[in-house]
Amino acid sequence: MKLTLQLSIISVLNLVALFLFQWYVIFQLGPGLDTDALFAGMTVPQLVLTIVSGSLMHVLVPLLAGEDLHQLRRDAWGFFYLIGAFFLLLSIVLIVLAPWWVPLTVPGFDQAGKALAIDLTRIQLIGIAFSAISGVQLASCHVQGQFIWADLATLLSNLVVFILLVYLLPEYGISAAAWLGSFRVILQALFLSPSLGLPLCPELKSEFMRKAWSRLKPLMWGSLYYKTEILVDRFLLSMATAGSISLYFLAQQIYQAVNLILNKAIAAPLVPRLSRHYKGSERNNFEASFCRAYLLSGMIVAIFLALLYLYGLDLLALLVGNGSVSEENVKDLWWILIWLSGMLVGGALGQITSSGFYATGDTSTITRIGVYTYTIYIPVKIGLFFLEGIQGLAIATSLFFVVNTILQLYYLKRRK
């Protein structure tokens, strides 16, 4: 409970720092073409962060758990080299080809908007290799029980970047926000570098590497498919009114921030604990730990949503209803949060069910569930967007998260 409380406090501070970054950009500039182009430019870096960092955590933590420190760091360095080299090459290719592929992701933008999106995307692509290697560093921290430092490193990065944003945004405009987005992940990687110790020669043909790649491949390929939802959202919202991408992105960030808190405080510490129970054939302990985490997450989500429904509009007016943000913008943001509430429910509980699968080394079942539900969900989402606009988009997203989590729980219970 002490660790949970400490992680919750740090995660809340991280949430505040991230929210301040988004808020200050919109507060200074207002929801419009500039902010839409910035958030559209975040799409691919955010996609890499979601797929790679999350996948590495879920695969490496169970495998590294229980290893002695020297072997743990040797195995982690192997992944560090491979992942870093691959995503460095990928970022270079994407930056060079940006004038061809970026306009395809924002067809609703005019020519000036597309040109701005290209420039801001290129800037933010600089950080994706650092996002990828941070996944290895965070996994190493978690296995060594350095949960607090892992979050503190992220918090320090967010705070430094926000302070710089306050000074640079008024003078340099939206480009400053893009540069600072890349600088944040670079700074985080530097703060986390001690977790791997001194560089070691990797054992690229070891049994660990074989197992890790066999678990990682289905997870990453599946995630690459069904987490392209970010691209679909930006594609569709570029055809809506100016500022829609910014408000929708801000709503997603609020829910993702809450889920991040729950992940850091409940789901992340749960994975190594469940892994040890599973390896020790302690089925009752496995189920007890899982159920406690599931109920705790559910209670927190229920309280949060109740507060949102009752007092959310007033709180949003207080938090973001200033500067260049109009009263109508605040109301639109509140409604988007209401329509998207299933994202919070499914996201929070889905982190617990996912932890159960990852702890047993099963990455294929959860990937298949995501791929199948996503295949059905995307045409439904597109259809609802053209029927109901941003409301239909948000409601479809809520249904996807809830249905996906229910299926995960069902198949996890069958597996146990």
Beta strands, then each sheet from edge to edge (+ up, - down):
end
